Amino acid sequence: MPPIEDDISILIKGCKENNRKAQERLYTLFYEAMTLLCLRYTKNAQDALEVLNNGFLKVFKKIDQYNPARAALSTWIRTIMVNSAIDFIRTQKPSYTSLSENEEEAPAVENEAVSKMDAEELLTLIRNLPTTTQLVFNLYIMEGYSHSEIASMLGVNEGTSRWHLSEARKILKRHIKPQQLEI
């Protein structure tokens, strides 16, 4: 059996030649992982699918730019998907929410409470964050970007990026139900 790298090389070559079967195979190969990524950045499944398909369109258009010496194919595709999510969010009507000045600071929540939640509950909480706060949370926590990188990507200053991350943490802590601590 040939190594996986050979299969990927053949797949990439087919995509560069606009071979629809190779494109379909690449899409199928990365569909699940990239769908989960897109769901974290969007408010609903329909928007996630739009980001996913726009991302794959960019993948197929830019496949000639892929350099295996610089990154794994999955990393390259993931970067394109994250950028597609950012582009999608920029085109949407801003849906920022702000906390009222009278709200209390969220209580600290033990890691145990989060570990008792299932993935769907966590995804729902993340998807309910205000748009920019959700975006910064995902870029920092899930993708590992620094605040300076996020600031550059979003055209904001680092302090704004830090504030959104702090806000995300406060909101998530506030929405983790106290009874989950007792489970």
C-alpha positions as CSV (number, residue, x, y, z in Angstrom):
1,M,0.0,0.0,0.0
2,P,1.5,3.4,-1.0
3,P,2.2,5.9,1.8
4,I,-0.6,8.4,2.6
5,E,1.7,11.3,1.4
6,D,1.6,9.7,-2.1
7,D,-2.2,9.6,-2.0
8,I,-2.4,13.2,-1.0
9,S,0.1,14.2,-3.7
10,I,-2.0,12.4,-6.3
11,L,-5.1,14.1,-4.9
12,I,-3.5,17.5,-5.1
13,K,-2.3,16.9,-8.6
14,G,-5.9,16.0,-9.6
15,C,-7.3,19.1,-8.0
16,K,-4.7,21.3,-9.8
17,E,-5.9,19.7,-13.0
18,N,-9.6,20.6,-12.1
19,N,-10.4,16.9,-11.8
20,R,-13.9,16.9,-10.2
21,K,-13.4,13.4,-8.7
22,A,-10.2,14.5,-7.0
23,Q,-11.9,17.7,-5.8
24,E,-14.8,15.7,-4.4
25,R,-12.5,13.3,-2.7
26,L,-10.5,16.1,-1.1
27,Y,-13.8,17.7,0.0
28,T,-15.0,14.4,1.5
29,L,-11.7,13.8,3.2
30,F,-11.7,17.1,5.1
31,Y,-15.5,17.7,5.3
32,E,-16.1,16.6,8.9
33,A,-13.1,18.4,10.5
34,M,-13.7,21.6,8.5
35,T,-17.4,21.6,9.2
36,L,-16.7,21.4,13.0
37,L,-14.3,24.3,12.6
38,C,-16.9,26.4,10.7
39,L,-19.6,25.6,13.3
40,R,-17.5,27.2,16.0
41,Y,-17.2,30.4,14.0
42,T,-20.9,30.8,13.0
43,K,-24.2,31.1,14.7
44,N,-26.0,28.3,12.8
45,A,-25.5,25.3,10.6
46,Q,-26.6,27.1,7.4
47,D,-23.9,29.8,7.9
48,A,-21.3,27.1,8.7
49,L,-22.1,25.4,5.4
50,E,-21.8,28.7,3.5
51,V,-18.4,29.3,5.1
52,L,-17.3,25.7,4.4
53,N,-18.3,25.8,0.8
54,N,-16.7,29.3,0.3
55,G,-13.6,27.9,1.9
56,F,-13.4,24.9,-0.3
57,L,-14.0,27.1,-3.3
58,K,-10.9,29.1,-2.2
59,V,-9.0,25.8,-1.6
60,F,-9.7,24.6,-5.2
61,K,-8.9,28.0,-6.7
62,K,-5.6,28.4,-4.8
63,I,-4.4,24.8,-4.8
64,D,-1.5,25.8,-7.0
65,Q,-0.2,27.9,-4.1
66,Y,-0.1,25.0,-1.6
67,N,3.5,24.2,-0.7
68,P,3.9,20.9,1.3
69,A,7.3,22.1,2.5
70,R,5.6,24.9,4.5
71,A,2.6,23.1,6.0
72,A,0.6,20.0,6.0
73,L,-2.4,20.0,3.6
74,S,-4.8,19.9,6.6
75,T,-3.1,22.9,8.2
76,W,-3.2,24.8,4.9
77,I,-7.0,24.1,4.4
78,R,-7.7,24.9,8.1
79,T,-6.0,28.3,7.6
80,I,-8.2,29.0,4.5
81,M,-11.3,28.0,6.5
82,V,-10.5,30.3,9.4
83,N,-9.9,33.2,6.9
84,S,-13.2,32.3,5.2
85,A,-15.0,32.5,8.5
86,I,-13.5,35.9,9.2
87,D,-14.5,37.1,5.7
88,F,-18.0,35.8,6.3
89,I,-18.3,37.5,9.7
90,R,-17.1,40.8,8.1
91,T,-19.9,40.7,5.5
92,Q,-22.6,40.1,8.0
93,K,-24.6,42.8,9.8
94,P,-22.8,43.4,13.0
95,S,-24.5,41.7,15.9
96,Y,-22.5,43.0,18.8
97,T,-24.0,42.9,22.3
98,S,-22.6,44.6,25.3
99,L,-23.0,43.9,29.0
100,S,-25.0,46.3,31.1
101,E,-22.9,48.2,33.6
102,N,-24.9,46.8,36.4
103,E,-24.1,43.1,35.7
104,E,-22.0,41.3,38.2
105,E,-18.8,39.7,37.3
106,A,-19.2,36.1,36.6
107,P,-18.2,33.7,39.4
108,A,-15.3,31.4,38.8
109,V,-16.2,28.0,37.5
110,E,-14.3,24.8,38.2
111,N,-12.9,22.9,35.2
112,E,-15.0,20.0,36.6
113,A,-18.2,21.7,35.4
114,V,-16.9,22.1,31.9
115,S,-15.7,18.5,31.8
116,K,-19.2,17.3,32.6
117,M,-20.7,19.1,29.6
118,D,-20.9,17.4,26.3
119,A,-19.4,18.9,23.1
120,E,-22.8,20.1,21.8
121,E,-23.5,22.1,25.0
122,L,-20.1,23.8,24.8
123,L,-20.5,24.5,21.0
124,T,-23.9,26.1,21.8
125,L,-22.4,28.3,24.4
126,I,-19.6,29.4,22.1
127,R,-22.0,30.0,19.2
128,N,-24.1,32.3,21.5
129,L,-21.2,34.6,22.2
130,P,-21.4,38.0,20.5
131,T,-19.9,37.7,17.0
132,T,-16.5,39.4,17.5
133,T,-16.1,37.9,21.0
134,Q,-16.8,34.5,19.5
135,L,-14.3,35.1,16.8
136,V,-11.5,36.2,19.1
137,F,-12.2,33.3,21.5
138,N,-11.9,30.8,18.6
139,L,-8.8,32.4,17.2
140,Y,-7.0,32.5,20.5
141,I,-8.2,29.4,22.3
142,M,-9.0,27.0,19.5
143,E,-6.6,28.1,16.8
144,G,-3.7,29.3,19.0
145,Y,-3.2,32.7,17.5
146,S,-1.6,35.4,19.7
147,H,-3.3,38.7,20.4
148,S,-1.0,40.5,18.1
149,E,-1.9,38.1,15.3
150,I,-5.6,38.4,16.0
151,A,-5.3,42.2,16.1
152,S,-3.6,42.2,12.7
153,M,-6.2,39.8,11.2
154,L,-9.2,41.8,12.4
155,G,-7.8,45.3,12.1
156,V,-8.1,46.0,15.8
157,N,-5.6,46.8,18.5
158,E,-4.3,44.1,20.9
159,G,-6.2,45.5,23.9
160,T,-9.4,45.0,22.0
161,S,-8.5,41.4,21.3
162,R,-7.7,40.9,25.0
163,W,-10.9,42.5,26.0
164,H,-13.0,40.2,23.8
165,L,-11.2,37.1,25.1
166,S,-11.9,38.3,28.7
167,E,-15.5,39.0,27.8
168,A,-15.9,35.5,26.3
169,R,-14.5,33.9,29.4
170,K,-16.9,35.9,31.6
171,I,-19.9,35.1,29.5
172,L,-19.1,31.4,29.3
173,K,-18.6,31.2,33.0
174,R,-21.9,32.9,33.6
175,H,-23.8,30.5,31.4
176,I,-22.4,27.3,32.8
177,K,-25.3,26.3,35.0
178,P,-24.6,25.9,38.7
179,Q,-26.3,22.5,38.7
180,Q,-23.6,21.2,36.4
181,L,-21.2,21.7,39.3
182,E,-23.4,19.3,41.4
183,I,-23.6,16.5,38.8
